Structure formats: structure tokens, C-alpha cells
Amino acid sequence: MTKKHFDSASYLAFMAPCIGIEIKEEWKDEIIGHLDNAAKMANIVENADIDKDSLDLANTYSPD
């Protein structure tokens, strides 16, 4: 599995003003933790051994 480095603190510092949100100092550690977890999940998905020629669609919910 290839692990890519993701700098959550730098991403947060860059993106918050780009999307116009204020991040309070007391929130930053928790947000960075969530971004770190999201990066770990993305790394797992990106490195999943999936046949590039397969297309397995997920089931969809249809109420009766």
C-alpha cells in the first residue's frame, strides 16, 4: 500500500479562507484530527485492489 503524506494543518489553513469560514483556535486540533482520519480512509480506498475494468454498482434504496 502506498501511503501519501497529507498535511492536514496546512490544508486547513489554506482552505478555511478559500471557502470563507472562520476556524476558532480551540477547534483546530479536532478538525485536524478529522482531516487526518479522512486522509487515512482516502488512502485505503485509493489503494484498494480493484480490477480497473470492473464496474460493480451499489444497490439503491427504493421505498415501496
PyRosetta script that sets phi, psi and omega in degrees:
from pyrosetta import init, pose_from_sequence

init()
pose = pose_from_sequence("MTKKHFDSASYLAFMAPCIGIEIKEEWKDEIIGHLDNAAKMANIVENADIDKDSLDLANTYSPD")
pose.set_psi(1, 128.9)
pose.set_omega(1, 177.0)
pose.set_phi(2, -86.7)
pose.set_psi(2, 127.3)
pose.set_omega(2, -179.9)
pose.set_phi(3, -106.9)
pose.set_psi(3, 120.9)
pose.set_omega(3, 179.4)
pose.set_phi(4, -93.4)
pose.set_psi(4, 143.1)
pose.set_omega(4, 177.2)
pose.set_phi(5, -81.2)
pose.set_psi(5, 133.0)
pose.set_omega(5, 177.4)
pose.set_phi(6, -129.4)
pose.set_psi(6, 118.2)
pose.set_omega(6, -179.3)
pose.set_phi(7, -91.6)
pose.set_psi(7, 93.3)
pose.set_omega(7, -175.2)
pose.set_phi(8, -63.1)
pose.set_psi(8, -39.3)
pose.set_omega(8, -178.4)
pose.set_phi(9, -64.3)
pose.set_psi(9, -43.8)
pose.set_omega(9, 178.6)
pose.set_phi(10, -66.8)
pose.set_psi(10, -39.5)
pose.set_omega(10, 178.4)
pose.set_phi(11, -61.2)
pose.set_psi(11, -45.9)
pose.set_omega(11, 179.6)
pose.set_phi(12, -62.4)
pose.set_psi(12, -45.6)
pose.set_omega(12, -179.5)
pose.set_phi(13, -61.8)
pose.set_psi(13, -35.2)
pose.set_omega(13, 180.0)
pose.set_phi(14, -77.9)
pose.set_psi(14, -46.1)
pose.set_omega(14, -170.6)
pose.set_phi(15, -78.0)
pose.set_psi(15, -32.3)
pose.set_omega(15, -177.3)
pose.set_phi(16, -55.3)
pose.set_psi(16, -50.6)
pose.set_omega(16, 177.9)
pose.set_phi(17, -68.8)
pose.set_psi(17, -29.3)
pose.set_omega(17, 179.8)
pose.set_phi(18, -62.8)
pose.set_psi(18, -37.1)
pose.set_omega(18, -178.8)
pose.set_phi(19, -101.3)
pose.set_psi(19, 4.6)
pose.set_omega(19, 172.0)
pose.set_phi(20, 74.5)
pose.set_psi(20, 35.0)
pose.set_omega(20, 176.9)
pose.set_phi(21, -116.5)
pose.set_psi(21, 145.9)
pose.set_omega(21, 176.9)
pose.set_phi(22, -94.2)
pose.set_psi(22, 128.8)
pose.set_omega(22, 178.0)
pose.set_phi(23, -108.5)
pose.set_psi(23, 114.5)
pose.set_omega(23, 178.7)
pose.set_phi(24, -70.2)
pose.set_psi(24, 146.9)
pose.set_omega(24, -177.4)
pose.set_phi(25, -55.5)
pose.set_psi(25, -39.2)
pose.set_omega(25, -177.9)
pose.set_phi(26, -70.6)
pose.set_psi(26, -13.4)
pose.set_omega(26, 178.8)
pose.set_phi(27, -90.6)
pose.set_psi(27, -21.9)
pose.set_omega(27, -167.9)
pose.set_phi(28, -57.5)
pose.set_psi(28, -45.1)
pose.set_omega(28, -178.9)
pose.set_phi(29, -60.5)
pose.set_psi(29, -41.3)
pose.set_omega(29, 179.3)
pose.set_phi(30, -67.5)
pose.set_psi(30, -42.6)
pose.set_omega(30, 179.6)
pose.set_phi(31, -64.2)
pose.set_psi(31, -43.4)
pose.set_omega(31, 178.2)
pose.set_phi(32, -61.4)
pose.set_psi(32, -39.3)
pose.set_omega(32, 176.2)
pose.set_phi(33, -61.0)
pose.set_psi(33, -41.8)
pose.set_omega(33, 178.0)
pose.set_phi(34, -66.7)
pose.set_psi(34, -40.8)
pose.set_omega(34, 177.3)
pose.set_phi(35, -64.6)
pose.set_psi(35, -38.7)
pose.set_omega(35, 176.3)
pose.set_phi(36, -60.9)
pose.set_psi(36, -43.6)
pose.set_omega(36, 178.4)
pose.set_phi(37, -64.8)
pose.set_psi(37, -41.2)
pose.set_omega(37, 178.0)
pose.set_phi(38, -62.5)
pose.set_psi(38, -38.4)
pose.set_omega(38, 178.6)
pose.set_phi(39, -65.8)
pose.set_psi(39, -38.9)
pose.set_omega(39, 177.2)
pose.set_phi(40, -63.2)
pose.set_psi(40, -43.1)
pose.set_omega(40, 179.0)
pose.set_phi(41, -64.9)
pose.set_psi(41, -42.0)
pose.set_omega(41, 178.9)
pose.set_phi(42, -62.6)
pose.set_psi(42, -38.3)
pose.set_omega(42, 178.9)
pose.set_phi(43, -63.7)
pose.set_psi(43, -39.5)
pose.set_omega(43, 177.7)
pose.set_phi(44, -63.7)
pose.set_psi(44, -46.1)
pose.set_omega(44, -178.8)
pose.set_phi(45, -64.5)
pose.set_psi(45, -44.9)
pose.set_omega(45, -179.0)
pose.set_phi(46, -63.1)
pose.set_psi(46, -27.8)
pose.set_omega(46, -176.7)
pose.set_phi(47, -101.7)
pose.set_psi(47, 8.1)
pose.set_omega(47, 178.4)
pose.set_phi(48, -64.7)
pose.set_psi(48, 139.8)
pose.set_omega(48, -179.2)
pose.set_phi(49, -82.7)
pose.set_psi(49, 88.9)
pose.set_omega(49, -178.0)
pose.set_phi(50, -120.1)
pose.set_psi(50, 133.8)
pose.set_omega(50, 177.4)
pose.set_phi(51, -61.9)
pose.set_psi(51, 121.8)
pose.set_omega(51, -176.5)
pose.set_phi(52, -63.1)
pose.set_psi(52, -17.9)
pose.set_omega(52, -179.3)
pose.set_phi(53, -99.3)
pose.set_psi(53, 6.7)
pose.set_omega(53, -178.9)
pose.set_phi(54, -96.5)
pose.set_psi(54, 153.4)
pose.set_omega(54, 176.3)
pose.set_phi(55, -141.5)
pose.set_psi(55, 97.4)
pose.set_omega(55, 179.4)
pose.set_phi(56, -109.2)
pose.set_psi(56, 104.7)
pose.set_omega(56, -178.3)
pose.set_phi(57, -79.3)
pose.set_psi(57, 143.7)
pose.set_omega(57, 177.9)
pose.set_phi(58, -76.5)
pose.set_psi(58, 152.2)
pose.set_omega(58, 174.5)
pose.set_phi(59, -65.0)
pose.set_psi(59, 153.3)
pose.set_omega(59, 176.5)
pose.set_phi(60, -119.0)
pose.set_psi(60, 150.2)
pose.set_omega(60, 178.7)
pose.set_phi(61, -86.2)
pose.set_psi(61, 131.1)
pose.set_omega(61, 174.8)
pose.set_phi(62, -130.2)
pose.set_psi(62, 113.7)
pose.set_omega(62, 179.0)
pose.set_phi(63, -66.3)
pose.set_psi(63, 147.1)
pose.set_omega(63, 179.7)
pose.set_phi(64, -73.6)
pose.dump_pdb("model.pdb")
